[in-house]
Amino acid sequence: MKQLSFSRLFILSAILFTLFSCSSKTEEFDAGPPTTDYLPLVKGKYITYRIDSLIFTNFGRNVEVHRYQVKHIIDDTIRDNIGRLSYRIYRYTRDSTGTSDWQPTGSYFITPLSDRVEVVEDNLRFIKLHVPLVEGYNWKGNKYLPNDAY
């Protein structure tokens, strides 16, 4: 009989502990600023980078350093295939000293949305930025790429 009352007491205390240990707590969620605040896109804006690349030749025995400048210019706004506003970016390169003319090397599109920024380059769509921008949050940037490319 003692064993039975102890088990009942244990079950009753476990139930009471479970009921009173739970509390309703709500967490305020702030998505933060929109993605357009992180990526101010304005027609005519440009940015120039100086690039240094290490090239390993002769099975890694020799190292070559290639230096050049890259320039990205926001050319114009367009509509993508589902009618969303996108920005066309042209990319140019020239030598690292800046003495030669800019040579066009390609273009890509940036589509800023309310919760993410998509970039289409070489006909491949990537998610480059996704809100909320909080520590520990991640997203699938290659979501639109095929599983089996070949």
Contacts in CASP RR format, 6 or more apart in sequence:
PFRMAT RR
TARGET T0000
AUTHOR 0000-0000-0000
METHOD contacts of the structure
MODEL  1
MKQLSFSRLFILSAILFTLFSCSSKTEEFDAGPPTTDYLPLVKGKYITYR
IDSLIFTNFGRNVEVHRYQVKHIIDDTIRDNIGRLSYRIYRYTRDSTGTS
DWQPTGSYFITPLSDRVEVVEDNLRFIKLHVPLVEGYNWKGNKYLPNDAY
29 132 0 8 1.000
30 132 0 8 1.000
31 115 0 8 1.000
31 131 0 8 1.000
31 132 0 8 1.000
32 131 0 8 1.000
32 132 0 8 1.000
32 133 0 8 1.000
34 114 0 8 1.000
34 131 0 8 1.000
35 112 0 8 1.000
35 113 0 8 1.000
35 114 0 8 1.000
35 115 0 8 1.000
35 116 0 8 1.000
35 117 0 8 1.000
35 129 0 8 1.000
35 130 0 8 1.000
35 131 0 8 1.000
36 112 0 8 1.000
38 117 0 8 1.000
38 129 0 8 1.000
38 133 0 8 1.000
39 110 0 8 1.000
39 112 0 8 1.000
39 117 0 8 1.000
39 129 0 8 1.000
41 74 0 8 1.000
41 87 0 8 1.000
41 110 0 8 1.000
41 112 0 8 1.000
42 74 0 8 1.000
43 74 0 8 1.000
43 75 0 8 1.000
43 76 0 8 1.000
43 77 0 8 1.000
43 87 0 8 1.000
44 73 0 8 1.000
44 74 0 8 1.000
44 75 0 8 1.000
45 73 0 8 1.000
45 74 0 8 1.000
46 71 0 8 1.000
46 72 0 8 1.000
46 73 0 8 1.000
46 74 0 8 1.000
47 71 0 8 1.000
47 72 0 8 1.000
48 69 0 8 1.000
48 70 0 8 1.000
48 71 0 8 1.000
49 69 0 8 1.000
49 70 0 8 1.000
49 71 0 8 1.000
50 67 0 8 1.000
50 68 0 8 1.000
50 69 0 8 1.000
50 96 0 8 1.000
51 66 0 8 1.000
51 67 0 8 1.000
51 68 0 8 1.000
51 69 0 8 1.000
51 70 0 8 1.000
52 65 0 8 1.000
52 66 0 8 1.000
52 67 0 8 1.000
53 65 0 8 1.000
53 66 0 8 1.000
53 67 0 8 1.000
54 63 0 8 1.000
54 64 0 8 1.000
54 65 0 8 1.000
55 63 0 8 1.000
55 64 0 8 1.000
55 65 0 8 1.000
55 66 0 8 1.000
56 62 0 8 1.000
56 63 0 8 1.000
56 64 0 8 1.000
57 63 0 8 1.000
57 64 0 8 1.000
67 95 0 8 1.000
67 96 0 8 1.000
68 93 0 8 1.000
68 94 0 8 1.000
68 95 0 8 1.000
68 96 0 8 1.000
69 93 0 8 1.000
69 94 0 8 1.000
69 95 0 8 1.000
69 96 0 8 1.000
69 98 0 8 1.000
70 91 0 8 1.000
70 92 0 8 1.000
70 93 0 8 1.000
70 105 0 8 1.000
71 91 0 8 1.000
71 92 0 8 1.000
71 93 0 8 1.000
71 94 0 8 1.000
71 102 0 8 1.000
72 89 0 8 1.000
72 90 0 8 1.000
72 91 0 8 1.000
73 89 0 8 1.000
73 90 0 8 1.000
73 92 0 8 1.000
74 87 0 8 1.000
74 88 0 8 1.000
74 89 0 8 1.000
75 87 0 8 1.000
75 88 0 8 1.000
75 89 0 8 1.000
75 90 0 8 1.000
75 107 0 8 1.000
76 87 0 8 1.000
76 88 0 8 1.000
77 85 0 8 1.000
77 86 0 8 1.000
77 87 0 8 1.000
77 88 0 8 1.000
78 85 0 8 1.000
78 86 0 8 1.000
78 87 0 8 1.000
78 88 0 8 1.000
78 109 0 8 1.000
79 85 0 8 1.000
79 86 0 8 1.000
80 86 0 8 1.000
80 109 0 8 1.000
80 111 0 8 1.000
80 120 0 8 1.000
84 111 0 8 1.000
84 113 0 8 1.000
85 111 0 8 1.000
85 112 0 8 1.000
86 109 0 8 1.000
86 110 0 8 1.000
86 111 0 8 1.000
86 120 0 8 1.000
87 109 0 8 1.000
87 110 0 8 1.000
87 111 0 8 1.000
87 112 0 8 1.000
88 107 0 8 1.000
88 109 0 8 1.000
89 107 0 8 1.000
89 108 0 8 1.000
89 109 0 8 1.000
89 110 0 8 1.000
90 104 0 8 1.000
90 106 0 8 1.000
90 107 0 8 1.000
91 104 0 8 1.000
91 105 0 8 1.000
91 106 0 8 1.000
91 107 0 8 1.000
91 108 0 8 1.000
92 102 0 8 1.000
92 103 0 8 1.000
92 104 0 8 1.000
92 105 0 8 1.000
93 102 0 8 1.000
93 103 0 8 1.000
93 105 0 8 1.000
94 100 0 8 1.000
94 101 0 8 1.000
94 102 0 8 1.000
94 103 0 8 1.000
108 119 0 8 1.000
108 120 0 8 1.000
108 121 0 8 1.000
108 122 0 8 1.000
109 119 0 8 1.000
109 120 0 8 1.000
109 121 0 8 1.000
110 117 0 8 1.000
110 118 0 8 1.000
110 119 0 8 1.000
111 117 0 8 1.000
111 118 0 8 1.000
111 119 0 8 1.000
111 120 0 8 1.000
115 130 0 8 1.000
115 131 0 8 1.000
116 127 0 8 1.000
116 129 0 8 1.000
116 130 0 8 1.000
116 131 0 8 1.000
116 139 0 8 1.000
117 127 0 8 1.000
117 128 0 8 1.000
117 129 0 8 1.000
117 130 0 8 1.000
118 125 0 8 1.000
118 126 0 8 1.000
118 127 0 8 1.000
118 128 0 8 1.000
119 125 0 8 1.000
119 126 0 8 1.000
119 128 0 8 1.000
120 126 0 8 1.000
124 144 0 8 1.000
124 145 0 8 1.000
125 144 0 8 1.000
125 145 0 8 1.000
126 141 0 8 1.000
126 142 0 8 1.000
126 144 0 8 1.000
126 145 0 8 1.000
127 139 0 8 1.000
127 140 0 8 1.000
127 141 0 8 1.000
127 142 0 8 1.000
127 143 0 8 1.000
127 144 0 8 1.000
128 141 0 8 1.000
130 137 0 8 1.000
130 139 0 8 1.000
130 141 0 8 1.000
END
